[in-house]
Structure formats: structure tokens, C-alpha cells
């Protein structure tokens, strides 16, 4: 495995461990507090990242074998491994989290350690997927997204990191002001 995939996988791990380190000692009340109607709690933001990582992994497990025959002839060609932060692109909707709702909510809470373990397991499963496949094929298996465009699977991995960072930034903003409704961005935080 060359640098890009290992770098993207390590980034997922570093980001995850950093945010959970920052959350150490947070009260259950703060973890699950919703500052407004339709506004996710810190716990919901964290669990949404797990849910979307799980969905992505399952999608890749389905898509990869179907797409490999089309990627095979190009496996010796270079491919793009990086991508801009798609969440900063103008017009990219930041309110589609309802498609992948968190399993755990203020009505169905879990402790912070359970949220941490769940996201860690999903990141480990992504690592197994990416490290058990030929990177030359991963760089040429392409998967369309209706908003972002057509990406290869190496770029998809980086987008997963951007997605996690997007929600971790919202969590950090909530930590600065736990009762704040609009602190993280100029966009409404409703549903992701």
C-alpha cells in the first residue's frame, strides 16, 4: 500500500481519537443535549459519523466486485488520490444527515465509550476493506455521488475523513457553548 490510502486511514484514526480525547469527562447531559428543535446533540453527531461510515463500507463491499472488471484494464495508470474538502464547496447541502440518522439519540442514549467503540470498529472495518485490496484497482474503481460527482475509492476514503471532520467541528463548537443553536457554521446544524 502506498502513502495515500495509509495516510487517509491514519487520518480517520487521528481525528477520531482527538475528538474523543477532547470529550473525556463530558457529562451525559451535555452529550445528549439538543439546543433546539431538529438540532442534533453531540452524541447524535458522533453516532451519525459511525452510521455513515458503516453505510459507506457496505456500499463499497457491494460495489467493488461489480466495478473491478471495468477498473482492471486501467490498473497500471496513475489515478488521483486527493480531493478538496467537498463540504466547503458552494452549494453542497449540509442538511442531508436525515438520510443516515443516528441510531443513538437522547431518547435512546449510550455512554461516550460506546460511541467511541462503535466508530473505532467502523474505522477498523474500513481499514480491513482498503488494506485487503489492490490499491491500483481502488484508484480506478469509480463510484458516483449525486452531489460530489464521480470519485475513485481512494478519494471516497478521503471524503470519509472530510465528513468526520465536518461533524467533529460541530461537536467542538458545541463544547465551546453547549447551549448554542448556531455556533459551528453559518449553516443551520439541523440533521447533519
Secondary structure, DSSP 8 states (H G I E B T S, - for coil): --HHHHHHHHHHHHHHHHHHHHTTT--HHHHH--SSTTB--HHHHHHHHHHHHHHHHHHHHHHHHHHHHHHHTTTTS--------GGGSTT--S--GGGG--S-BTTB---HHHHHHHHHHHHHHHHHHHHTS-HHHHTT-EEEETTTEEEEHHHHHHHHHHHHHHHHHHHHHHHHSTT-SS-S-SS--BT-
